[in-house]
Amino acid sequence: MSDWGPVFVAVVLFILLTPGLLVQIPGRGRFVEFGNFQTSGVSILVHSILYFALICIFLLAIGVHVYVG
């Protein structure tokens, strides 16, 4: 059986934390902007740090596992 948990968590977090798609922190006009489809270097850095922190929490601390097959 193969463990698809890390792949599933990484793909979902990547989609949810893409800057400008759903939310952008920090935004251009406000601290948080929703669905503006724009990005900046600072927001890419913030979203990368959030992605790394959440991936570490879900994969190392919680240990998400999804076995298929």
C-alpha positions as CSV (number, residue, x, y, z in Angstrom):
1,M,0.0,0.0,0.0
2,S,1.2,3.5,-0.8
3,D,0.9,6.5,1.5
4,W,-0.8,9.3,-0.4
5,G,-1.3,11.6,2.7
6,P,1.7,13.9,2.1
7,V,0.8,14.3,-1.6
8,F,-2.8,15.1,-0.8
9,V,-1.9,17.6,2.0
10,A,0.7,19.3,-0.2
11,V,-1.6,19.7,-3.2
12,V,-4.5,21.0,-1.1
13,L,-2.3,23.5,0.7
14,F,-0.7,24.6,-2.5
15,I,-4.1,25.4,-4.1
16,L,-5.5,27.1,-1.0
17,L,-2.3,29.2,-0.3
18,T,-1.6,30.4,-3.8
19,P,-1.3,34.2,-3.4
20,G,-4.2,36.1,-4.9
21,L,-6.3,33.1,-5.7
22,L,-8.5,32.9,-2.6
23,V,-6.7,35.3,-0.2
24,Q,-3.6,37.5,-0.3
25,I,-1.7,38.4,2.8
26,P,-0.6,41.3,2.8
27,G,-2.7,42.8,0.1
28,R,-2.0,45.9,-2.0
29,G,-4.6,48.2,-0.3
30,R,-5.5,46.3,2.9
31,F,-3.8,43.7,5.1
32,V,-6.0,40.9,3.7
33,E,-7.6,40.9,0.3
34,F,-9.8,38.2,-1.2
35,G,-9.8,37.0,-4.8
36,N,-7.9,39.8,-6.4
37,F,-5.7,37.6,-8.7
38,Q,-2.7,39.8,-8.1
39,T,0.4,39.2,-6.1
40,S,3.6,40.8,-4.8
41,G,7.0,39.6,-3.6
42,V,6.0,40.1,0.0
43,S,2.8,38.1,-0.3
44,I,4.7,35.3,-2.0
45,L,7.2,35.2,1.0
46,V,4.3,35.3,3.5
47,H,2.4,32.5,1.8
48,S,5.6,30.4,1.4
49,I,6.3,30.7,5.2
50,L,2.6,29.7,5.9
51,Y,2.8,26.8,3.5
52,F,6.0,25.5,5.1
53,A,4.6,25.9,8.6
54,L,1.3,24.1,7.8
55,I,3.1,21.3,5.9
56,C,5.3,20.7,8.9
57,I,2.4,20.6,11.2
58,F,0.2,18.3,9.1
59,L,3.0,15.9,8.1
60,L,5.4,15.8,11.0
61,A,3.3,16.7,14.1
62,I,-0.1,15.3,13.2
63,G,1.2,12.6,10.8
64,V,-1.6,12.5,8.1
65,H,-1.7,9.2,6.3
66,V,-3.9,8.1,3.4
67,Y,-3.4,4.5,2.2
68,V,-4.7,3.6,-1.2
69,G,-4.5,0.1,-2.8
